[in-house]
Amino acid sequence: MQRNLTKIRKAFKEPQIVWSHLNRKIALVPYWIAKAGYNSESGFSFPPLRVAIAVNSVCNMRCAMCDIGQRQEDLQFYKNIRDRKTTLSFQVFKELIDEVKHFRPVIAFNLVEPLLHKDILTFVEYVTRSGLRCWITTNGYLLERFATKLVEAKTTLIHVSVDGPAEVHNKIRGVADSFEKAYTGVRKLIETKEELNRTLPEINISYTISDYNSHYLKQTADIFREVGVDRITFTHLNFITEWMAEAHNEKFGHLCEVAPSSVSVINPKDTDVDDLVEQIKLVKTNYSKGFAIFSPDIATFNGISTWYNRPEIFVSNPKCNVPWRNAQILANGDVVPSSRCFNIVMGNIYRHSFLKIWNGPTIRNFRKELRNIGATPACSRCCGIA
């Protein structure tokens, strides 16, 4: 009884969080109905909760954990962006937003560096004027220049990628003043929100854990807590090793072949597990779950050691339901499951409507096969695993 009362109180205090959780459950109803054997031939899905969009295919960083930053053309993430010089047409984008706005998905600008697009503010303003939530993921290098306009445009959430204090972050990002630029941009966002008496955008620091920065979680959380960001999310490194790619291709290559990813410079097995466990403990001791988030939330020595040293073992349920709730649109108009996912094109919004693609034959067949498989060896270190 007390537990139920606590949930009810939370629903009144945090209605947006509860509503988001409920929407996520509803979105997966077709997945679970088919999984239970009812209409098992169907790959149908409700409209996605999130439509992620790459407005361009370029970046101004040389990140150690990124295939694109390291110019590794044969690796998975680089392959997924395809056309390096392409930018998304605003007219096609506008038609997309007009088509999807009735089911109110989050529109998330992501993948490489959206602030490099010369018309990014026009894109953002059209999303928010359409009554949709707008998220942006940025490395922050150009953030100070855009901060005021992004606040004025009513951007909902900005993820700023920061991977440690200045010298650590700058080494990882391969750009000497990248931390300083991101830090200044975050401060400008907060100052502008105060000046305009705005609560949005929420500001989240996105920290990718690797062997380069496993010692600096608490220090980075301290820095940005003092600045006044809303939260910091620590994400354990997403990667595909050569073994994972080979194991996937041997058994599931008919679905789609994959290549290694995020391991050309970074070596997951070099991560100091003891120190990382201590850092996670310090962060959790000093900060609430509302401020410091871990994805996935593993904190024991065995769990973390397994994540970085034994990627053949899933640390959670080996099933992926991302294609039932998320769509990624690339700068050339291709619709794919996710930016770092299998290199499978479901359709192209330059040629077909998004909703026709979303429940078209290609993606429905993919969903059916993925639902039966659950997940493949290449999925085990992906944040999309449920």
Backbone hydrogen bonds, N-H to C=O, Kabsch-Sander energy under -0.5 kcal/mol:
donor,donor_aa,acceptor,acceptor_aa,energy
5,L,1,M,-2.1
6,T,2,Q,-2.1
7,K,3,R,-1.8
8,I,4,N,-2.1
9,R,5,L,-2.6
10,K,6,T,-2.2
11,A,7,K,-2.0
12,F,8,I,-1.6
13,K,9,R,-2.1
14,E,10,K,-3.2
18,V,14,E,-2.1
19,W,15,P,-2.8
20,S,16,Q,-2.2
21,H,17,I,-2.2
22,L,18,V,-2.5
23,N,19,W,-2.7
24,R,20,S,-2.1
25,K,21,H,-1.8
26,I,22,L,-2.6
27,A,23,N,-2.7
28,L,24,R,-0.9
28,L,25,K,-0.7
29,V,26,I,-1.9
32,W,28,L,-2.3
33,I,29,V,-2.6
34,A,30,P,-2.0
35,K,31,Y,-2.3
36,A,32,W,-1.9
37,G,34,A,-1.5
38,Y,33,I,-1.9
39,N,37,G,-0.5
40,S,37,G,-0.8
42,S,39,N,-2.1
46,F,27,A,-0.5
49,L,325,R,-1.3
50,R,325,R,-1.5
51,V,106,V,-3.0
52,A,50,R,-0.6
52,A,327,A,-3.2
53,I,108,A,-3.2
54,A,329,I,-2.8
55,V,53,I,-0.7
62,R,173,R,-3.0
64,A,172,I,-2.2
66,C,63,C,-1.3
70,Q,66,C,-2.2
71,R,68,I,-1.4
72,Q,67,D,-2.9
73,E,71,R,-1.3
75,L,72,Q,-1.7
76,Q,260,P,-2.4
79,K,75,L,-2.2
80,N,76,Q,-1.8
81,I,77,F,-0.8
81,I,78,Y,-0.9
82,R,78,Y,-0.7
82,R,79,K,-0.9
83,D,81,I,-0.6
84,R,82,R,-0.8
86,T,83,D,-1.2
88,L,55,V,-2.3
93,F,89,S,-2.3
94,K,90,F,-3.0
95,E,91,Q,-2.1
96,L,92,V,-2.0
97,I,93,F,-2.5
98,D,94,K,-2.5
99,E,95,E,-1.5
100,V,96,L,-2.1
101,K,97,I,-1.9
103,F,100,V,-1.7
104,R,101,K,-0.9
106,V,49,L,-2.8
107,I,133,R,-2.6
108,A,51,V,-2.0
108,A,106,V,-0.6
109,F,107,I,-0.6
109,F,135,W,-3.1
110,N,53,I,-1.9
110,N,108,A,-0.6
112,V,110,N,-1.2
113,E,58,V,-1.5
116,L,113,E,-1.8
117,H,114,P,-1.7
120,I,117,H,-1.7
122,T,119,D,-0.7
123,F,119,D,-1.7
124,V,120,I,-2.5
125,E,121,L,-2.8
126,Y,122,T,-1.7
127,V,123,F,-1.8
128,T,124,V,-2.3
129,R,125,E,-2.3
130,S,126,Y,-1.1
131,G,128,T,-1.5
132,L,127,V,-1.9
135,W,107,I,-2.7
136,I,157,L,-2.0
137,T,109,F,-2.3
138,T,136,I,-0.5
138,T,159,H,-2.8
143,L,140,G,-1.0
146,F,142,L,-1.1
147,A,143,L,-1.7
150,L,146,F,-2.5
151,V,147,A,-2.0
152,E,148,T,-2.6
153,A,149,K,-2.1
154,K,151,V,-1.6
155,T,150,L,-2.0
156,T,134,C,-1.6
157,L,134,C,-1.7
158,I,202,E,-2.7
159,H,136,I,-3.4
160,V,158,I,-0.6
160,V,204,N,-3.0
161,S,138,T,-2.5
161,S,159,H,-0.6
162,V,160,V,-0.7
162,V,206,S,-1.7
169,H,165,P,-3.0
170,N,166,A,-2.9
171,K,167,E,-1.3
172,I,168,V,-2.2
173,R,169,H,-2.9
174,G,170,N,-1.3
175,V,170,N,-0.8
178,S,175,V,-1.7
181,K,177,D,-2.2
182,A,178,S,-2.1
183,Y,179,F,-3.1
184,T,180,E,-2.3
185,G,181,K,-2.1
186,V,182,A,-2.4
187,R,183,Y,-2.3
188,K,184,T,-2.2
189,L,185,G,-2.1
190,I,186,V,-2.2
191,E,187,R,-2.7
192,T,188,K,-2.4
193,K,189,L,-2.4
194,E,190,I,-2.1
195,E,191,E,-2.4
196,L,192,T,-2.4
197,N,193,K,-0.5
197,N,194,E,-0.6
198,R,193,K,-2.9
202,E,156,T,-2.7
204,N,158,I,-2.5
204,N,202,E,-0.5
205,I,231,R,-2.3
206,S,160,V,-2.5
206,S,204,N,-0.6
207,Y,205,I,-0.7
207,Y,233,T,-3.1
208,T,206,S,-0.6
209,I,207,Y,-0.7
209,I,235,T,-2.7
213,N,210,S,-0.9
214,S,210,S,-0.8
216,Y,213,N,-1.8
220,T,216,Y,-2.1
221,A,217,L,-2.4
222,D,218,K,-2.4
223,I,219,Q,-2.0
224,F,220,T,-2.0
225,R,221,A,-2.1
226,E,222,D,-2.0
227,V,223,I,-1.2
228,G,224,F,-1.8
229,V,224,F,-2.0
230,D,203,I,-1.4
231,R,203,I,-1.6
232,I,291,F,-3.2
233,T,205,I,-3.2
234,F,232,I,-0.6
234,F,293,I,-3.5
235,T,207,Y,-3.1
235,T,233,T,-0.7
236,H,234,F,-0.6
236,H,295,S,-2.3
237,L,209,I,-0.7
239,F,381,R,-1.0
240,I,261,S,-2.1
245,A,241,T,-2.3
246,E,242,E,-2.5
247,A,243,W,-2.8
248,H,244,M,-2.2
249,N,245,A,-2.8
250,E,246,E,-2.3
251,K,247,A,-1.3
252,F,248,H,-3.9
253,G,249,N,-1.1
255,L,252,F,-1.4
256,C,252,F,-1.6
261,S,240,I,-2.5
265,V,64,A,-0.5
266,I,64,A,-0.8
270,D,267,N,-2.3
271,T,268,P,-1.7
273,V,271,T,-1.2
276,L,272,D,-2.4
277,V,273,V,-2.6
278,E,274,D,-1.9
279,Q,275,D,-2.5
280,I,276,L,-2.6
281,K,277,V,-2.1
282,L,278,E,-2.4
283,V,279,Q,-2.4
284,K,280,I,-2.6
285,T,281,K,-2.1
286,N,282,L,-2.0
287,Y,283,V,-2.1
291,F,288,S,-1.0
292,A,288,S,-2.6
293,I,232,I,-2.6
293,I,291,F,-0.6
295,S,234,F,-2.7
298,I,296,P,-1.7
304,I,300,T,-2.4
305,S,301,F,-2.8
306,T,302,N,-2.2
307,W,303,G,-2.0
308,Y,304,I,-2.1
309,N,305,S,-2.4
310,R,306,T,-2.1
313,I,310,R,-2.2
314,F,312,E,-0.5
319,K,317,N,-2.4
320,C,374,G,-2.3
321,N,384,G,-0.6
324,W,321,N,-1.7
325,R,322,V,-2.0
326,N,322,V,-2.2
327,A,50,R,-1.8
328,Q,336,V,-2.4
329,I,52,A,-3.2
330,L,328,Q,-0.5
330,L,334,D,-2.9
333,G,330,L,-2.2
335,V,347,G,-2.8
336,V,328,Q,-2.9
336,V,334,D,-0.6
341,C,338,S,-1.4
344,I,342,F,-2.3
346,M,335,V,-3.4
346,M,344,I,-0.6
347,G,335,V,-0.7
349,I,333,G,-2.3
351,R,348,N,-1.7
352,H,348,N,-2.2
357,I,353,S,-1.8
358,W,354,F,-2.8
359,N,355,L,-1.3
360,G,357,I,-1.9
364,R,360,G,-2.1
365,N,361,P,-2.2
366,F,362,T,-1.9
367,R,363,I,-2.7
368,K,364,R,-2.3
369,E,365,N,-2.1
370,L,366,F,-2.8
371,R,367,R,-3.0
372,N,368,K,-1.7
373,I,369,E,-2.2
374,G,370,L,-3.5
375,A,373,I,-1.1
379,C,376,T,-2.3
380,S,377,P,-0.8
382,C,379,C,-1.7
385,I,382,C,-1.4
386,A,319,K,-1.8
